[in-house]
Amino acid sequence: MLRKVGYALFTLIVAILVSTPLVTYWRQKPTLAVTIRSWSMVPLLTRGDMVFIWPTSKEAKFLAGQIVVFGSKDNGIRDWTMHRIVDGDSERGFVTKGDANKRTDQEDMGYPLIRPEWIAGVVPTIGSLPLKIPLLGYIPLLMEENMKNPRLLPVLLGVLASVLLFDGVFKTKKKRKKEALQKGQMYFLCGMTFAVLMGALMLMSSLFLTFPYGVEKTAGALMGSDVGVLELGDSREIALAELRNEGAIPSYYCVVSGDPQVVVHQERYFMRGGDTAIVTATVHAHKQGIYQANVTVGMLMPFLPPRAVSFLAGINFWLALVVVSLVPALPLFVLPYLDPKYRRRLAREIRKRWTRAFEYLPFR
C-alpha cells in the first residue's frame, strides 16, 4: 500500500514539474503551478513553495483578499508577481500588496493599478490556506540556477540510477523474477522522465520574443514598440537579445523568426563557456499594417555533434528539441535489453500474447 502511494506521489510530482513549463509556454503565462521565488508573502507563502493557480478568463471577477498572479511588460511589470488584492475594482484597476510588505506595489514599486487582463491566475484556497506543496519549488529553482553547471547532468542521472538500484536491491529474488518484465517499463519511464526534464530545462533557457511594429506610408511612433512605424519600403536593423554562456557546458542556439518581414542575421550560434553574442535582425516594411512579430531563440544542449544539431534545427526547432532531449536517455531505454534473460522472457511474453490475440481473429 505504501509503495503504491509512493509511486502515485512520485508520478504526481513528475507530472507537475514536467507539464508546468510546457503549458506555461503554450499559454505564454503562468499556468497550473508557480514557484515562489521571494519572501514577500511570508508566512503564508515562502520561497521554494510550489503554489497551484487557477487560470482566469475574460469574464472572471476578482475580489479584495484574493491572491493573484499578474504581470504586464508593456506597463512596467516585467516579472510575474503573486500578491494579494487589497483594494480597487475591475473598472479602476486593483491595488496589490505582498503580505510581508509594508507598502502596496503601487507605492513601493511604482506599478500602475492592476488591470483584470493582466491577471494570469488566482490561487485556490481551502479556507484561508492556499493550495501548495511546500519545498517542491526548490527543484525547478535549483535546476534554473544550475543550468550551466557541468554537474547538473551527472546529478540527474545519478538520482535516476539510485531510484532504479533501490527498486532492484530491495526486492526478494522471487519478486524480482515475477516482475522481470516490468523492468523494461521502469527503465523506459525513468528514461522518458529524464528526457522530458532535459526538454523542460532547454525550454526554460530559451527566449520567446515578441515585439509590435507598424508599416505605413509615413514613419511614426508606436506605443510599446522600439521599432515604431516604418515607412513602406524602408527597413530597420534591431538588436533582439544578448546571449551569454556563463557556464562550462557549450550551448547551441537556434533563432527562428515567425514573421516573413523580420529576417534574422544569424540563425545558428554555438557558444562555449564565456562566449557572448548579440542576436540581431532586420525588419523590412513590405506590407502595410500593424504586426506582432514572434522570434524564437531556442537553446539546445550539445548532446549531438554541432552539425547534427544544426541540421535538425534547420528543419524545425521542435524536432531538434525532441531529438536532443531523447539522446541522453537512450542508455536507459537500451539497458534492460542487454540482459539475455530479459530478452528471452520478453520474447516468450510477446509470443504468448500474439497467440492469444490470434485465437480471437475471425479467420485462421
C-alpha positions in Angstrom: 0.0 0.0 0.0 2.8 2.4 1.0 4.6 1.6 -2.2 1.6 2.4 -4.4 1.2 5.7 -2.5 4.8 6.4 -3.1 4.6 5.7 -6.8 1.5 7.8 -7.1 3.2 10.8 -5.3 6.3 10.4 -7.5 4.1 10.3 -10.7 2.2 13.4 -9.5 5.4 15.4 -8.7 7.0 14.4 -12.1 3.7 15.4 -13.9 3.7 18.8 -12.2 7.3 19.5 -12.9 7.1 18.4 -16.5 3.7 19.8 -17.5 4.0 23.3 -15.8 6.8 24.7 -18.1 5.2 23.2 -21.2 1.7 24.5 -20.6 3.1 27.9 -19.4 5.0 28.2 -22.7 1.9 27.3 -24.7 -0.3 29.9 -22.9 2.6 32.4 -22.6 1.6 33.0 -19.0 1.9 31.1 -15.6 -0.4 28.0 -15.6 -1.1 25.1 -13.3 1.5 25.9 -10.7 4.0 28.7 -9.8 7.3 28.5 -7.9 7.7 31.2 -5.3 11.0 33.0 -5.6 10.9 35.6 -2.9 9.7 36.2 0.7 7.1 38.9 0.0 4.2 36.7 1.0 5.6 35.1 4.2 4.4 33.4 6.4 1.6 32.2 4.1 3.9 31.6 1.1 7.7 31.4 1.1 10.5 30.8 -1.3 10.5 27.3 -2.6 6.8 26.6 -2.3 5.0 25.3 -5.4 1.7 27.0 -5.5 -1.2 25.9 -7.7 -3.1 28.6 -9.6 -6.5 28.6 -11.3 -6.3 30.2 -14.8 -8.7 33.1 -15.4 -10.9 34.1 -18.2 -12.1 37.4 -19.6 -15.3 37.1 -17.6 -13.5 36.4 -14.3 -14.4 38.6 -11.3 -11.8 39.5 -8.7 -12.3 40.4 -5.1 -10.2 42.0 -2.4 -8.4 39.3 -0.4 -7.7 37.1 -3.4 -4.1 36.1 -4.2 -3.4 36.6 -7.9 -0.6 36.2 -10.4 -0.1 39.3 -12.6 2.3 40.8 -15.0 2.5 43.3 -17.9 5.8 44.0 -19.6 4.3 46.9 -21.6 3.3 48.6 -18.3 6.5 48.2 -16.3 5.7 44.9 -14.6 8.3 42.7 -16.2 8.2 39.7 -13.8 5.1 37.7 -13.0 4.2 38.6 -9.4 2.0 36.7 -6.9 0.5 39.2 -4.4 -2.9 39.8 -2.7 -5.6 42.2 -4.0 -6.2 44.8 -1.2 -8.4 47.3 -2.9 -9.8 48.5 -6.2 -12.2 47.2 -8.8 -12.3 45.9 -12.4 -13.1 49.4 -13.8 -10.4 51.4 -12.0 -7.9 48.6 -11.5 -6.7 46.8 -8.4 -4.2 47.7 -5.6 -2.0 44.8 -4.7 0.4 44.1 -1.9 2.6 41.3 -0.6 1.6 40.1 2.9 5.1 40.7 4.2 5.5 44.1 2.6 4.7 47.3 4.5 3.5 49.2 1.4 1.5 48.4 -1.7 3.1 47.5 -5.0 1.8 50.8 -6.4 3.5 52.8 -3.6 6.7 50.7 -3.4 7.3 49.5 -7.0 5.5 52.3 -8.8 3.2 49.8 -10.5 0.0 51.1 -12.1 -3.3 49.8 -10.9 -3.6 46.2 -12.0 -6.0 45.7 -14.9 -8.0 42.4 -14.9 -6.5 41.4 -18.3 -3.0 41.4 -16.6 -4.0 38.7 -14.2 -3.0 35.2 -15.3 -4.5 33.2 -12.4 -5.9 33.1 -8.9 -4.6 30.9 -6.1 -7.3 28.5 -4.9 -7.6 28.2 -1.2 -9.0 25.8 1.4 -10.5 28.1 4.0 -7.8 30.7 4.2 -4.9 28.4 3.3 -3.6 28.4 -0.3 -3.2 25.2 -2.2 0.5 24.5 -2.3 3.3 21.9 -2.0 6.0 23.2 0.4 9.6 22.9 -0.8 8.8 21.3 -4.2 9.5 24.6 -5.9 13.2 24.3 -4.9 13.6 21.6 -7.6 12.9 24.0 -10.6 14.7 26.8 -8.7 17.9 24.7 -8.3 17.7 23.5 -11.9 17.4 27.0 -13.3 20.2 28.3 -11.1 22.5 25.4 -12.1 21.5 25.2 -15.7 25.1 26.0 -16.8 26.6 23.8 -14.1 28.5 20.9 -15.6 27.5 18.7 -12.5 23.8 19.0 -13.3 23.6 16.2 -15.9 25.6 13.7 -13.8 23.5 14.5 -10.7 20.2 13.9 -12.5 21.5 10.7 -14.0 22.7 9.7 -10.5 19.3 10.3 -9.0 17.6 8.1 -11.6 20.2 5.4 -11.2 19.7 5.4 -7.4 15.9 5.0 -8.0 16.5 2.0 -10.2 19.1 0.5 -7.9 16.8 0.9 -4.9 14.0 -0.7 -6.8 16.1 -3.7 -7.7 18.0 -4.3 -4.5 15.2 -4.1 -2.0 13.1 -6.9 -3.7 13.2 -10.6 -2.9 14.5 -12.9 -5.7 11.0 -14.3 -6.2 9.5 -10.9 -6.6 12.3 -9.8 -9.0 11.6 -12.8 -11.1 7.8 -12.2 -11.1 8.3 -8.6 -12.1 11.1 -9.2 -14.5 9.1 -7.9 -17.5 8.3 -4.7 -15.6 12.0 -3.9 -15.5 11.9 -2.5 -19.1 8.8 -0.4 -18.2 10.6 1.1 -15.2 13.7 1.9 -17.2 11.5 3.4 -20.0 9.6 5.5 -17.5 12.8 6.8 -16.0 14.3 7.5 -19.4 11.2 9.4 -20.5 11.2 11.4 -17.3 14.9 12.3 -17.8 14.2 13.3 -21.5 11.2 15.5 -20.6 13.2 17.2 -17.8 16.0 17.9 -20.3 13.5 19.3 -22.7 11.9 21.5 -20.0 15.3 22.8 -19.0 16.1 23.7 -22.6 12.7 25.4 -22.9 13.3 27.4 -19.7 16.7 28.6 -21.1 15.1 29.6 -24.5 13.8 33.0 -25.3 10.4 33.6 -27.0 10.5 37.2 -28.1 7.6 39.3 -29.2 7.5 42.9 -30.3 5.0 45.1 -32.2 5.7 47.3 -35.2 3.8 49.0 -37.9 4.2 49.7 -41.6 2.5 52.8 -43.1 3.1 55.3 -45.9 4.8 57.6 -43.4 7.0 56.7 -40.5 5.9 57.3 -36.9 5.9 56.1 -33.3 4.1 53.1 -31.9 3.4 52.8 -28.2 5.3 50.0 -26.6 7.5 49.4 -29.7 11.2 50.0 -30.1 10.8 49.7 -33.8 7.8 52.0 -34.2 6.0 52.5 -37.5 8.2 52.1 -40.6 7.7 53.9 -43.9 6.6 51.5 -46.6 9.6 50.1 -48.4 12.0 51.0 -45.6 13.9 48.7 -43.3 15.5 48.9 -39.8 18.1 46.8 -38.0 17.3 45.9 -34.4 19.0 44.0 -31.6 16.7 41.3 -30.2 18.7 39.7 -27.4 22.1 39.2 -25.8 23.2 35.6 -25.4 25.8 34.8 -22.7 27.1 31.4 -21.8 28.3 31.8 -18.2 28.8 28.1 -17.6 31.3 25.4 -18.6 28.9 23.5 -20.9 28.7 24.6 -24.5 25.3 25.8 -25.7 23.7 25.8 -29.1 21.1 28.4 -30.0 18.7 28.3 -32.9 17.0 31.5 -34.0 13.7 31.3 -35.9 11.5 34.2 -37.0 7.8 33.7 -37.3 7.3 36.9 -39.3 8.5 36.9 -43.0 9.2 40.7 -42.7 11.6 40.1 -39.8 14.9 38.5 -41.1 17.4 37.4 -38.5 21.1 37.9 -39.4 22.4 34.7 -38.0 20.3 31.6 -37.4 22.8 29.4 -35.5 25.0 30.2 -32.5 27.4 27.7 -31.0 28.7 29.2 -27.7 31.4 27.8 -25.4 31.8 28.9 -21.8 32.3 32.6 -21.5 31.1 33.4 -25.0 28.6 36.2 -25.7 26.6 37.2 -28.8 24.0 39.7 -29.9 21.0 38.4 -31.8 20.1 40.9 -34.5 17.5 41.1 -37.2 16.3 43.5 -39.9 12.6 44.5 -40.1 11.5 45.0 -43.7 8.5 47.2 -44.4 6.9 45.3 -47.3 3.2 45.4 -46.4 1.1 48.0 -44.6 -0.4 47.1 -41.2 0.2 46.7 -37.5 2.2 43.5 -36.7 3.2 41.4 -33.6 6.4 39.7 -34.5 7.5 36.5 -32.8 11.1 35.3 -32.7 12.2 32.1 -31.0 15.8 31.9 -29.7 15.8 28.2 -28.8 18.6 26.7 -26.6 19.8 23.2 -27.3 22.3 21.2 -25.2 25.3 19.7 -27.1 24.2 16.0 -26.8 24.9 15.7 -30.5 27.6 17.0 -32.8 27.1 20.6 -33.8 26.5 19.7 -37.4 23.8 17.2 -36.5 22.1 19.8 -34.2 22.3 22.4 -36.9 20.8 20.0 -39.5 17.8 19.2 -37.1 17.3 22.8 -36.1 17.3 23.8 -39.8 14.3 21.5 -40.4 12.4 22.5 -37.2 13.3 23.7 -33.7 10.8 21.5 -32.0 12.2 18.4 -33.9 15.7 19.3 -32.7 14.4 19.8 -29.1 12.7 16.4 -29.0 15.7 14.5 -30.6 18.3 16.3 -28.4 16.2 15.6 -25.2 16.0 11.9 -26.1 19.7 11.3 -26.8 20.9 11.3 -23.1 18.0 9.0 -22.2 18.9 6.3 -24.8 21.1 4.3 -22.3 18.1 3.9 -20.0 16.0 2.7 -22.9 18.5 0.2 -24.1 20.0 -1.1 -20.8 17.3 -3.7 -20.0 17.7 -5.4 -23.4 21.4 -6.0 -22.8 20.4 -8.8 -20.4 19.8 -12.0 -22.4 17.4 -13.4 -19.8 15.2 -10.3 -20.1 15.2 -10.6 -23.9 14.2 -14.3 -23.7 11.4 -13.5 -21.2 10.2 -10.6 -23.3 10.2 -12.8 -26.5 8.2 -15.5 -24.7 5.7 -13.0 -23.4 5.3 -11.4 -26.9 4.7 -14.9 -28.5 2.2 -15.7 -25.7 0.2 -12.5 -26.2 0.3 -12.9 -30.0 -1.0 -16.4 -29.8 -3.9 -15.3 -27.5 -4.7 -12.4 -29.8 -4.6 -14.8 -32.9 -7.2 -17.1 -31.2 -9.8 -14.3 -31.4 -9.3 -13.5 -35.0 -12.3 -14.4 -37.3 -10.1 -16.1 -39.8 -7.4 -18.8 -39.0 
